[in-house]
Amino acid sequence: MKIYFKELLLRTQQRRELIDITLDVEKVVRESSISNGLCLIFVPHATAAIVLNEHERGLLNDIMRKISEMYPDNGGWDHNRIDDNAAAHLASTFIGPATFMPVKEGKLIRGTWQNIFLVELDGPRPTRKVVVEVIGE
């Protein structure tokens, strides 16, 4: 079994945004030379997340609107007494920091409309890391 590890570094521009990282992750899978296995996509941040969905502007707006509705900045959160980003922590907790995707014949298996997104919840940030680890043969 082989393991290939790479960190992607991204700059975010807005308080909350979705950044399509599909092409970057697919490039890492190609670089790995692993034919069959699994690809972990993980963000090592407490105020960011990873999701899979369609890259369609209206849907992306809807996702961000729903996150803002469910986790409003002015939600009376206890954590805001310490650091004014409780909504970002809560959203990332329930969305999740990672996903696994299968790799077959050197390519990610994903649905036609499935792209990979970093969800920035507490930006803008000069650097966000996304860990991509490919495991297999």
Secondary structure, DSSP 8 states (H G I E B T S, - for coil): -EEEEEEEEE---SSSEEEE-HHHHHHHHHHHT--SEEEEEE---TTEEEEEE---HHHHHHHHHHHHHHS-TTS--GGGGTSS-HHHHHHHHHH-SEEEEEEETTEE---TT-EEEEEESS---S-EEEEEEEEE-
